[in-house]
């Protein structure tokens, strides 16, 4: 977590290597980050909505780099909405990777996806 500046280059490298190894186009089925609704910070910090948006923005740049080459042919964000999970040290009050809150209110990331 926390290294937003490496997402684009890391994804470009990893996805290109997988494509070379298996000679198959890739559909990325889960990407995203947890964000607590209403928490924003500049610069973005882990678990803030601004972090979730920037992680997705950098991920989209990587996907777009590779889409023209036929390496990435599809994507599916994880997840539509926050949902409850068992309490643990890694999940406080559920899974918060959604574009919407559990009450179906949009987070900042929902607006980024709407523009995509």
N, CA, C and O atoms as CSV, one atom per row, in Angstrom:
chain,resi,resn,atom,element,x,y,z
A,1,UNK,N,N,0.828,-1.184,0.000
A,1,UNK,CA,C,0.000,0.000,0.000
A,1,UNK,C,C,0.871,1.246,0.000
A,1,UNK,O,O,2.015,1.229,0.454
A,2,UNK,N,N,0.310,2.308,-0.511
A,2,UNK,CA,C,0.945,3.596,-0.364
A,2,UNK,C,C,1.854,4.046,-1.488
A,2,UNK,O,O,2.265,5.206,-1.498
A,3,UNK,N,N,2.187,3.183,-2.439
A,3,UNK,CA,C,3.147,3.556,-3.478
A,3,UNK,C,C,2.436,3.813,-4.804
A,3,UNK,O,O,2.612,3.071,-5.770
A,4,UNK,N,N,1.644,4.857,-4.834
A,4,UNK,CA,C,0.846,5.174,-6.017
A,4,UNK,C,C,1.702,5.427,-7.253
A,4,UNK,O,O,1.282,5.131,-8.371
A,5,UNK,N,N,2.893,5.968,-7.057
A,5,UNK,CA,C,3.757,6.329,-8.185
A,5,UNK,C,C,4.310,5.110,-8.926
A,5,UNK,O,O,4.843,5.256,-10.026
A,6,UNK,N,N,4.195,3.918,-8.351
A,6,UNK,CA,C,4.733,2.719,-9.007
A,6,UNK,C,C,3.666,1.875,-9.698
A,6,UNK,O,O,3.995,0.915,-10.395
A,7,UNK,N,N,2.407,2.217,-9.515
A,7,UNK,CA,C,1.324,1.371,-10.031
A,7,UNK,C,C,1.398,1.213,-11.540
A,7,UNK,O,O,1.384,0.090,-12.045
A,8,UNK,N,N,1.475,2.314,-12.263
A,8,UNK,CA,C,1.432,2.250,-13.728
A,8,UNK,C,C,2.574,1.416,-14.293
A,8,UNK,O,O,2.341,0.517,-15.101
A,9,UNK,N,N,3.799,1.700,-13.880
A,9,UNK,CA,C,4.942,0.960,-14.427
A,9,UNK,C,C,4.919,-0.504,-13.993
A,9,UNK,O,O,5.246,-1.385,-14.788
A,10,UNK,N,N,4.543,-0.772,-12.759
A,10,UNK,CA,C,4.487,-2.158,-12.279
A,10,UNK,C,C,3.432,-2.968,-13.022
A,10,UNK,O,O,3.688,-4.097,-13.442
A,11,UNK,N,N,2.251,-2.390,-13.183
A,11,UNK,CA,C,1.198,-3.098,-13.918
A,11,UNK,C,C,1.581,-3.302,-15.377
A,11,UNK,O,O,1.369,-4.379,-15.934
A,12,UNK,N,N,2.145,-2.266,-15.999
A,12,UNK,CA,C,2.583,-2.417,-17.390
A,12,UNK,C,C,3.569,-3.571,-17.524
A,12,UNK,O,O,3.449,-4.394,-18.432
A,13,UNK,N,N,4.535,-3.629,-16.627
A,13,UNK,CA,C,5.535,-4.693,-16.682
A,13,UNK,C,C,4.899,-6.063,-16.438
A,13,UNK,O,O,5.071,-6.980,-17.241
A,14,UNK,N,N,4.172,-6.200,-15.341
A,14,UNK,CA,C,3.597,-7.503,-14.982
A,14,UNK,C,C,2.637,-8.023,-16.044
A,14,UNK,O,O,2.727,-9.183,-16.449
A,15,UNK,N,N,1.727,-7.180,-16.494
A,15,UNK,CA,C,0.740,-7.631,-17.478
A,15,UNK,C,C,1.399,-7.968,-18.814
A,15,UNK,O,O,0.986,-8.912,-19.487
A,16,UNK,N,N,2.414,-7.207,-19.197
A,16,UNK,CA,C,3.147,-7.511,-20.429
A,16,UNK,C,C,3.859,-8.855,-20.316
A,16,UNK,O,O,3.853,-9.637,-21.267
A,17,UNK,N,N,4.468,-9.133,-19.173
A,17,UNK,CA,C,5.153,-10.413,-18.975
A,17,UNK,C,C,4.174,-11.586,-19.020
A,17,UNK,O,O,4.467,-12.616,-19.627
A,18,UNK,N,N,3.019,-11.435,-18.383
A,18,UNK,CA,C,2.010,-12.508,-18.427
A,18,UNK,C,C,1.536,-12.738,-19.858
A,18,UNK,O,O,1.350,-13.878,-20.284
A,19,UNK,N,N,1.343,-11.654,-20.589
A,19,UNK,CA,C,0.905,-11.773,-21.984
A,19,UNK,C,C,1.959,-12.507,-22.812
A,19,UNK,O,O,1.621,-13.373,-23.619
A,20,UNK,N,N,3.220,-12.169,-22.619
A,20,UNK,CA,C,4.299,-12.842,-23.346
A,20,UNK,C,C,4.367,-14.321,-22.987
A,20,UNK,O,O,4.537,-15.167,-23.864
A,21,UNK,N,N,4.237,-14.633,-21.704
A,21,UNK,CA,C,4.361,-16.021,-21.250
A,21,UNK,C,C,3.224,-16.901,-21.766
A,21,UNK,O,O,3.461,-18.023,-22.212
A,22,UNK,N,N,2.003,-16.401,-21.707
A,22,UNK,CA,C,0.845,-17.231,-22.044
A,22,UNK,C,C,0.252,-16.926,-23.417
A,22,UNK,O,O,-0.634,-17.643,-23.882
A,23,UNK,N,N,0.735,-15.863,-24.073
A,23,UNK,CA,C,0.240,-15.464,-25.385
A,23,UNK,C,C,-1.289,-15.347,-25.410
A,23,UNK,O,O,-1.947,-15.793,-26.350
A,24,UNK,N,N,-1.827,-14.744,-24.366
A,24,UNK,CA,C,-3.274,-14.538,-24.230
A,24,UNK,C,C,-3.536,-13.093,-23.820
A,24,UNK,O,O,-2.754,-12.486,-23.088
A,25,UNK,N,N,-4.646,-12.561,-24.303
A,25,UNK,CA,C,-5.090,-11.257,-23.824
A,25,UNK,C,C,-5.618,-11.406,-22.406
A,25,UNK,O,O,-5.982,-12.507,-21.992
A,26,UNK,N,N,-5.663,-10.310,-21.660
A,26,UNK,CA,C,-5.977,-10.355,-20.228
A,26,UNK,C,C,-7.213,-9.523,-19.925
A,26,UNK,O,O,-7.365,-8.403,-20.413
A,27,UNK,N,N,-8.092,-10.096,-19.107
A,27,UNK,CA,C,-9.194,-9.359,-18.503
A,27,UNK,C,C,-8.879,-9.292,-17.015
A,27,UNK,O,O,-8.815,-10.325,-16.349
A,28,UNK,N,N,-8.686,-8.103,-16.496
A,28,UNK,CA,C,-8.395,-7.918,-15.073
A,28,UNK,C,C,-9.730,-7.896,-14.339
A,28,UNK,O,O,-10.572,-7.034,-14.592
A,29,UNK,N,N,-9.920,-8.855,-13.425
A,29,UNK,CA,C,-11.235,-9.023,-12.806
A,29,UNK,C,C,-11.369,-8.397,-11.432
A,29,UNK,O,O,-12.487,-8.311,-10.923
A,30,UNK,N,N,-10.306,-7.963,-10.816
A,30,UNK,CA,C,-10.415,-7.296,-9.513
A,30,UNK,C,C,-9.285,-6.294,-9.351
A,30,UNK,O,O,-8.109,-6.648,-9.422
A,31,UNK,N,N,-9.655,-5.043,-9.132
A,31,UNK,CA,C,-8.671,-4.028,-8.761
A,31,UNK,C,C,-9.385,-2.960,-7.953
A,31,UNK,O,O,-10.585,-2.745,-8.122
A,32,UNK,N,N,-8.660,-2.299,-7.087
A,32,UNK,CA,C,-9.250,-1.248,-6.273
A,32,UNK,C,C,-8.552,-1.132,-4.932
A,32,UNK,O,O,-7.529,-1.772,-4.689
A,33,UNK,N,N,-9.122,-0.304,-4.062
A,33,UNK,CA,C,-8.542,-0.063,-2.739
A,33,UNK,C,C,-9.650,0.270,-1.753
A,33,UNK,O,O,-10.688,0.815,-2.128
A,34,UNK,N,N,-9.420,-0.061,-0.496
A,34,UNK,CA,C,-10.358,0.319,0.566
A,34,UNK,C,C,-10.378,1.830,0.733
A,34,UNK,O,O,-9.352,2.496,0.589
A,35,UNK,N,N,-11.555,2.364,1.039
A,35,UNK,CA,C,-11.641,3.780,1.404
A,35,UNK,C,C,-12.781,3.992,2.388
A,35,UNK,O,O,-13.886,3.479,2.212
A,36,UNK,N,N,-12.486,4.750,3.412
A,36,UNK,CA,C,-13.510,5.108,4.398
A,36,UNK,C,C,-14.243,6.335,3.873
A,36,UNK,O,O,-13.616,7.362,3.613
A,37,UNK,N,N,-15.558,6.244,3.713
A,37,UNK,CA,C,-16.326,7.365,3.159
A,37,UNK,C,C,-16.087,8.671,3.922
A,37,UNK,O,O,-16.125,8.713,5.152
A,38,UNK,N,N,-15.841,9.729,3.153
A,38,UNK,CA,C,-15.665,11.048,3.753
A,38,UNK,C,C,-14.255,11.375,4.189
A,38,UNK,O,O,-13.984,12.512,4.574
A,39,UNK,N,N,-13.347,10.412,4.142
A,39,UNK,CA,C,-11.954,10.659,4.530
A,39,UNK,C,C,-11.173,11.046,3.275
A,39,UNK,O,O,-11.039,10.249,2.347
A,40,UNK,N,N,-10.668,12.259,3.258
A,40,UNK,CA,C,-9.882,12.756,2.135
A,40,UNK,C,C,-8.615,13.392,2.673
A,40,UNK,O,O,-8.594,13.938,3.776
A,41,UNK,N,N,-7.562,13.313,1.877
A,41,UNK,CA,C,-6.277,13.836,2.325
A,41,UNK,C,C,-5.456,14.199,1.101
A,41,UNK,O,O,-5.509,13.512,0.081
A,42,UNK,N,N,-4.695,15.283,1.206
A,42,UNK,CA,C,-3.801,15.685,0.137
A,42,UNK,C,C,-2.416,15.900,0.721
A,42,UNK,O,O,-2.225,16.823,1.513
A,43,UNK,N,N,-1.446,15.076,0.355
A,43,UNK,CA,C,-1.523,14.015,-0.636
A,43,UNK,C,C,-2.341,12.826,-0.126
A,43,UNK,O,O,-2.574,12.691,1.075
A,44,UNK,N,N,-2.780,11.955,-1.067
A,44,UNK,CA,C,-3.599,10.808,-0.667
A,44,UNK,C,C,-2.882,9.900,0.334
A,44,UNK,O,O,-1.688,9.635,0.202
A,45,UNK,N,N,-3.620,9.431,1.327
A,45,UNK,CA,C,-3.099,8.467,2.298
A,45,UNK,C,C,-3.980,7.224,2.260
A,45,UNK,O,O,-5.143,7.284,1.860
A,46,UNK,N,N,-3.404,6.091,2.684
A,46,UNK,CA,C,-4.136,4.826,2.687
A,46,UNK,C,C,-5.495,4.984,3.352
A,46,UNK,O,O,-5.637,5.674,4.361
A,47,UNK,N,N,-6.479,4.335,2.770
A,47,UNK,CA,C,-7.857,4.274,3.267
A,47,UNK,C,C,-8.638,5.572,3.091
A,47,UNK,O,O,-9.768,5.666,3.570
A,48,UNK,N,N,-8.077,6.570,2.425
A,48,UNK,CA,C,-8.836,7.788,2.126
A,48,UNK,C,C,-9.501,7.616,0.758
A,48,UNK,O,O,-9.053,6.825,-0.072
A,49,UNK,N,N,-10.573,8.370,0.544
A,49,UNK,CA,C,-11.214,8.330,-0.771
A,49,UNK,C,C,-10.262,8.847,-1.845
A,49,UNK,O,O,-10.274,8.351,-2.972
A,50,UNK,N,N,-9.444,9.832,-1.508
A,50,UNK,CA,C,-8.493,10.365,-2.485
A,50,UNK,C,C,-7.455,9.308,-2.876
A,50,UNK,O,O,-7.005,9.287,-4.022
A,51,UNK,N,N,-7.070,8.432,-1.944
A,51,UNK,CA,C,-6.154,7.332,-2.268
A,51,UNK,C,C,-6.832,6.352,-3.223
A,51,UNK,O,O,-6.234,5.928,-4.212
A,52,UNK,N,N,-8.081,5.994,-2.925
A,52,UNK,CA,C,-8.813,5.067,-3.784
A,52,UNK,C,C,-8.904,5.619,-5.213
A,52,UNK,O,O,-8.686,4.886,-6.178
A,53,UNK,N,N,-9.224,6.894,-5.342
A,53,UNK,CA,C,-9.338,7.519,-6.662
A,53,UNK,C,C,-7.995,7.511,-7.387
A,53,UNK,O,O,-7.938,7.162,-8.566
A,54,UNK,N,N,-6.917,7.889,-6.708
A,54,UNK,CA,C,-5.614,7.952,-7.373
A,54,UNK,C,C,-5.119,6.563,-7.750
A,54,UNK,O,O,-4.514,6.397,-8.809
A,55,UNK,N,N,-5.361,5.563,-6.908
A,55,UNK,CA,C,-4.992,4.188,-7.253
A,55,UNK,C,C,-5.727,3.763,-8.520
A,55,UNK,O,O,-5.129,3.173,-9.420
A,56,UNK,N,N,-7.003,4.059,-8.588
A,56,UNK,CA,C,-7.771,3.694,-9.775
A,56,UNK,C,C,-7.314,4.480,-11.000
A,56,UNK,O,O,-7.239,3.923,-12.095
A,57,UNK,N,N,-7.012,5.750,-10.834
A,57,UNK,CA,C,-6.547,6.570,-11.957
A,57,UNK,C,C,-5.246,5.995,-12.529
A,57,UNK,O,O,-5.108,5.874,-13.746
A,58,UNK,N,N,-4.310,5.646,-11.674
A,58,UNK,CA,C,-3.042,5.075,-12.128
A,58,UNK,C,C,-3.245,3.701,-12.775
A,58,UNK,O,O,-2.586,3.366,-13.760
A,59,UNK,N,N,-4.153,2.922,-12.218
A,59,UNK,CA,C,-4.476,1.612,-12.791
A,59,UNK,C,C,-5.083,1.782,-14.181
A,59,UNK,O,O,-4.735,1.044,-15.103
A,60,UNK,N,N,-5.981,2.741,-14.335
A,60,UNK,CA,C,-6.598,2.993,-15.641
A,60,UNK,C,C,-5.558,3.418,-16.674
A,60,UNK,O,O,-5.635,3.014,-17.835
A,61,UNK,N,N,-4.588,4.228,-16.260
A,61,UNK,CA,C,-3.528,4.634,-17.190
A,61,UNK,C,C,-2.766,3.413,-17.700
A,61,UNK,O,O,-2.464,3.319,-18.890
A,62,UNK,N,N,-2.458,2.484,-16.805
A,62,UNK,CA,C,-1.760,1.261,-17.216
A,62,UNK,C,C,-2.627,0.437,-18.168
A,62,UNK,O,O,-2.148,-0.023,-19.204
A,63,UNK,N,N,-3.893,0.252,-17.821
A,63,UNK,CA,C,-4.793,-0.509,-18.699
A,63,UNK,C,C,-4.862,0.140,-20.078
A,63,UNK,O,O,-4.816,-0.551,-21.096
A,64,UNK,N,N,-4.971,1.457,-20.109
A,64,UNK,CA,C,-5.076,2.167,-21.385
A,64,UNK,C,C,-3.792,2.041,-22.200
A,64,UNK,O,O,-3.847,1.941,-23.425
A,65,UNK,N,N,-2.634,2.045,-21.532
A,65,UNK,CA,C,-1.358,1.832,-22.223
A,65,UNK,C,C,-1.370,0.501,-22.970
A,65,UNK,O,O,-0.882,0.410,-24.096
A,66,UNK,N,N,-1.927,-0.525,-22.341
A,66,UNK,CA,C,-1.853,-1.889,-22.869
A,66,UNK,C,C,-3.048,-2.279,-23.729
A,66,UNK,O,O,-2.988,-3.270,-24.456
A,67,UNK,N,N,-4.113,-1.526,-23.655
A,67,UNK,CA,C,-5.322,-1.853,-24.427
A,67,UNK,C,C,-5.049,-1.777,-25.933
A,67,UNK,O,O,-5.500,-2.634,-26.693
A,68,UNK,N,N,-4.318,-0.758,-26.355
A,68,UNK,CA,C,-4.020,-0.596,-27.772
A,68,UNK,C,C,-3.176,-1.722,-28.341
A,68,UNK,O,O,-3.212,-1.983,-29.544
A,69,UNK,N,N,-2.419,-2.387,-27.487
A,69,UNK,CA,C,-1.575,-3.501,-27.913
A,69,UNK,C,C,-2.304,-4.839,-27.825
A,69,UNK,O,O,-1.737,-5.879,-28.159
A,70,UNK,N,N,-3.560,-4.816,-27.377
A,70,UNK,CA,C,-4.321,-6.060,-27.242
A,70,UNK,C,C,-3.920,-6.893,-26.043
A,70,UNK,O,O,-4.298,-8.061,-25.947
A,71,UNK,N,N,-3.160,-6.314,-25.126
A,71,UNK,CA,C,-2.743,-7.057,-23.933
A,71,UNK,C,C,-3.874,-7.074,-22.917
A,71,UNK,O,O,-4.236,-8.137,-22.413
A,72,UNK,N,N,-4.435,-5.913,-22.611
A,72,UNK,CA,C,-5.602,-5.828,-21.722
A,72,UNK,C,C,-6.829,-5.596,-22.599
A,72,UNK,O,O,-6.875,-4.654,-23.389
A,73,UNK,N,N,-7.825,-6.476,-22.445
A,73,UNK,CA,C,-9.037,-6.358,-23.264
A,73,UNK,C,C,-10.288,-6.109,-22.425
A,73,UNK,O,O,-11.374,-5.907,-22.968
A,74,UNK,N,N,-10.136,-6.124,-21.098
A,74,UNK,CA,C,-11.285,-5.858,-20.245
A,74,UNK,C,C,-10.863,-5.642,-18.804
A,74,UNK,O,O,-9.747,-5.973,-18.404
A,75,UNK,N,N,-11.792,-5.073,-18.028
A,75,UNK,CA,C,-11.508,-4.793,-16.617
A,75,UNK,C,C,-12.803,-4.815,-15.825
A,75,UNK,O,O,-13.873,-4.501,-16.347
A,76,UNK,N,N,-12.691,-5.188,-14.561
A,76,UNK,CA,C,-13.846,-5.189,-13.660
A,76,UNK,C,C,-13.366,-4.749,-12.288
A,76,UNK,O,O,-12.602,-5.454,-11.629
A,77,UNK,N,N,-13.819,-3.582,-11.865
A,77,UNK,CA,C,-13.411,-3.038,-10.572
A,77,UNK,C,C,-13.965,-3.904,-9.435
A,77,UNK,O,O,-15.048,-4.478,-9.547
A,78,UNK,N,N,-13.206,-3.985,-8.347
A,78,UNK,CA,C,-13.695,-4.625,-7.125
A,78,UNK,C,C,-13.889,-3.508,-6.117
A,78,UNK,O,O,-12.891,-2.977,-5.630
A,79,UNK,N,N,-14.987,-3.155,-5.807
A,79,UNK,CA,C,-16.285,-3.791,-5.825
A,79,UNK,C,C,-17.357,-2.728,-6.037
A,79,UNK,O,O,-17.101,-1.542,-5.831
A,80,UNK,N,N,-18.541,-3.139,-6.443
A,80,UNK,CA,C,-19.659,-2.222,-6.667
A,80,UNK,C,C,-19.967,-1.409,-5.413
A,80,UNK,O,O,-20.061,-0.184,-5.474
A,81,UNK,N,N,-20.124,-2.084,-4.282
A,81,UNK,CA,C,-20.503,-1.387,-3.043
A,81,UNK,C,C,-19.824,-2.044,-1.845
A,81,UNK,O,O,-19.525,-3.238,-1.863
A,82,UNK,N,N,-19.588,-1.256,-0.816
A,82,UNK,CA,C,-19.066,-1.787,0.448
A,82,UNK,C,C,-20.017,-2.858,0.971
A,82,UNK,O,O,-21.222,-2.798,0.728
A,83,UNK,N,N,-19.469,-3.843,1.694
A,83,UNK,CA,C,-20.314,-4.888,2.270
A,83,UNK,C,C,-19.722,-5.364,3.587
A,83,UNK,O,O,-18.526,-5.211,3.832
A,84,UNK,N,N,-20.562,-5.939,4.425
A,84,UNK,CA,C,-20.137,-6.388,5.748
A,84,UNK,C,C,-19.354,-7.694,5.638
A,84,UNK,O,O,-19.684,-8.569,4.838
A,85,UNK,N,N,-18.316,-7.804,6.454
A,85,UNK,CA,C,-17.535,-9.028,6.590
A,85,UNK,C,C,-17.277,-9.239,8.074
A,85,UNK,O,O,-17.603,-8.390,8.903
A,86,UNK,N,N,-16.693,-10.371,8.391
A,86,UNK,CA,C,-16.336,-10.638,9.784
A,86,UNK,C,C,-15.302,-9.613,10.248
A,86,UNK,O,O,-14.415,-9.231,9.484
A,87,UNK,N,N,-15.414,-9.183,11.464
A,87,UNK,CA,C,-14.476,-8.229,12.058
A,87,UNK,C,C,-13.103,-8.879,12.202
A,87,UNK,O,O,-13.003,-10.023,12.645
A,88,UNK,N,N,-12.054,-8.165,11.835
A,88,UNK,CA,C,-10.685,-8.652,12.001
A,88,UNK,C,C,-9.751,-7.446,12.033
A,88,UNK,O,O,-10.190,-6.305,11.893
A,89,UNK,N,N,-8.473,-7.709,12.217
A,89,UNK,CA,C,-7.509,-6.606,12.243
A,89,UNK,C,C,-7.290,-6.014,10.855
A,89,UNK,O,O,-6.778,-4.901,10.733
A,90,UNK,N,N,-7.669,-6.741,9.810
A,90,UNK,CA,C,-7.512,-6.230,8.449
A,90,UNK,C,C,-8.813,-5.700,7.867
A,90,UNK,O,O,-8.808,-5.082,6.802
A,91,UNK,N,N,-9.912,-5.931,8.542
A,91,UNK,CA,C,-11.215,-5.463,8.053
A,91,UNK,C,C,-11.992,-4.849,9.203
A,91,UNK,O,O,-12.577,-5.569,10.013
A,92,UNK,N,N,-12.004,-3.563,9.281
A,92,UNK,CA,C,-12.735,-2.866,10.332
A,92,UNK,C,C,-14.088,-2.436,9.764
A,92,UNK,O,O,-14.144,-1.637,8.829
A,93,UNK,N,N,-15.145,-2.950,10.312
A,93,UNK,CA,C,-16.518,-2.646,9.886
A,93,UNK,C,C,-16.714,-2.953,8.397
A,93,UNK,O,O,-17.217,-2.123,7.640
A,94,UNK,N,N,-16.312,-4.145,8.003
A,94,UNK,CA,C,-16.606,-4.620,6.656
A,94,UNK,C,C,-15.556,-4.322,5.610
A,94,UNK,O,O,-14.501,-3.753,5.890
A,95,UNK,N,N,-15.886,-4.730,4.385
A,95,UNK,CA,C,-15.037,-4.499,3.229
A,95,UNK,C,C,-15.457,-3.169,2.613
A,95,UNK,O,O,-16.622,-2.978,2.264
A,96,UNK,N,N,-14.505,-2.257,2.485
A,96,UNK,CA,C,-14.818,-0.896,2.035
A,96,UNK,C,C,-14.193,-0.575,0.680
A,96,UNK,O,O,-13.817,0.566,0.410
A,97,UNK,N,N,-14.090,-1.588,-0.159
A,97,UNK,CA,C,-13.504,-1.367,-1.481
A,97,UNK,C,C,-14.527,-0.922,-2.518
A,97,UNK,O,O,-14.184,-0.757,-3.688
A,98,UNK,N,N,-15.762,-0.728,-2.114
A,98,UNK,CA,C,-16.821,-0.373,-3.052
A,98,UNK,C,C,-16.707,1.025,-3.627
A,98,UNK,O,O,-16.062,1.911,-3.067
A,99,UNK,N,N,-17.361,1.186,-4.770
A,99,UNK,CA,C,-17.513,2.506,-5.375
A,99,UNK,C,C,-18.634,3.271,-4.675
A,99,UNK,O,O,-18.697,4.500,-4.723
A,100,UNK,N,N,-19.518,2.512,-4.023
A,100,UNK,CA,C,-20.622,3.071,-3.253
A,100,UNK,C,C,-20.496,2.596,-1.810
A,100,UNK,O,O,-19.869,1.570,-1.543
A,101,UNK,N,N,-21.085,3.333,-0.890
A,101,UNK,CA,C,-21.125,2.905,0.509
A,101,UNK,C,C,-22.128,1.765,0.653
A,101,UNK,O,O,-22.808,1.414,-0.311
A,102,UNK,N,N,-22.226,1.190,1.840
A,102,UNK,CA,C,-23.231,0.151,2.088
A,102,UNK,C,C,-24.640,0.700,1.907
A,102,UNK,O,O,-25.561,-0.059,1.603
A,103,UNK,N,N,-24.822,1.999,2.088
A,103,UNK,CA,C,-26.123,2.644,1.882
A,103,UNK,C,C,-26.312,3.121,0.445
A,103,UNK,O,O,-27.248,3.863,0.146
A,104,UNK,N,N,-25.412,2.688,-0.440
A,104,UNK,CA,C,-25.475,2.982,-1.875
A,104,UNK,C,C,-25.313,4.461,-2.217
A,104,UNK,O,O,-25.874,4.957,-3.194
A,105,UNK,N,N,-24.531,5.149,-1.389
A,105,UNK,CA,C,-24.173,6.536,-1.685
A,105,UNK,C,C,-22.818,6.530,-2.399
A,105,UNK,O,O,-21.914,5.807,-1.980
A,106,UNK,N,N,-22.657,7.316,-3.462
A,106,UNK,CA,C,-21.410,7.277,-4.224
A,106,UNK,C,C,-20.225,7.848,-3.449
A,106,UNK,O,O,-20.335,8.857,-2.753
A,107,UNK,N,N,-19.087,7.164,-3.596
A,107,UNK,CA,C,-17.816,7.694,-3.124
A,107,UNK,C,C,-17.189,8.453,-4.297
A,107,UNK,O,O,-17.713,8.416,-5.411
A,108,UNK,N,N,-16.083,9.132,-4.053
A,108,UNK,CA,C,-15.405,9.882,-5.114
A,108,UNK,C,C,-15.052,8.982,-6.300
A,108,UNK,O,O,-15.114,9.417,-7.450
A,109,UNK,N,N,-14.685,7.736,-6.025
A,109,UNK,CA,C,-14.282,6.810,-7.086
A,109,UNK,C,C,-15.424,6.503,-8.049
A,109,UNK,O,O,-15.178,6.203,-9.217
A,110,UNK,N,N,-16.655,6.572,-7.584
A,110,UNK,CA,C,-17.804,6.319,-8.464
A,110,UNK,C,C,-17.844,7.343,-9.593
A,110,UNK,O,O,-18.197,7.011,-10.724
A,111,UNK,N,N,-17.486,8.570,-9.290
A,111,UNK,CA,C,-17.494,9.623,-10.307
A,111,UNK,C,C,-16.357,9.434,-11.311
A,111,UNK,O,O,-16.508,9.751,-12.490
A,112,UNK,N,N,-15.223,8.919,-10.843
A,112,UNK,CA,C,-14.127,8.598,-11.755
A,112,UNK,C,C,-14.573,7.515,-12.732
A,112,UNK,O,O,-14.329,7.625,-13.934
A,113,UNK,N,N,-15.221,6.478,-12.230
A,113,UNK,CA,C,-15.699,5.407,-13.104
A,113,UNK,C,C,-16.762,5.905,-14.073
A,113,UNK,O,O,-16.800,5.478,-15.227
A,114,UNK,N,N,-17.606,6.785,-13.624
A,114,UNK,CA,C,-18.654,7.331,-14.490
A,114,UNK,C,C,-18.036,8.028,-15.703
A,114,UNK,O,O,-18.580,7.956,-16.805
A,115,UNK,N,N,-16.906,8.700,-15.503
A,115,UNK,CA,C,-16.216,9.381,-16.600
A,115,UNK,C,C,-15.507,8.406,-17.526
A,115,UNK,O,O,-15.278,8.715,-18.695
A,116,UNK,N,N,-15.158,7.235,-17.015
A,116,UNK,CA,C,-14.424,6.245,-17.796
A,116,UNK,C,C,-15.324,5.671,-18.847
A,116,UNK,O,O,-14.900,4.812,-19.620
